[in-house]
Amino acid sequence: MTTGTDTVVPISRAVNVSVEQPQVVAMCKKHDAIISAIETLPSGGTRVVLMNSADAAKIIKAFGSKVLTGNVARTHWMRAV
């Protein structure tokens, strides 16, 4: 991703959005963005990790104002034994 001064700004592969998982999956499919991981957020919405930052940039642009900024609460992962 570049800024107005053509400086490369690193972008995370993870994107948090205020929509449900099926909508995220559909949007990723529409934009040929490959999902690495996806989870429902406890407060609503979805966290999706894309395979690369270019795909993340496409999805951020596609969702626009539905992208959640800042920290979000996530479900703690527990290993089944």
Secondary structure as UniProt FT lines:
FT   TURN            4..5
FT   STRAND          14..17
FT   HELIX           21..30
FT   TURN            31..32
FT   STRAND          35..40
FT   TURN            42..43
FT   STRAND          46..50
FT   HELIX           53..63
FT   HELIX           64..66
//
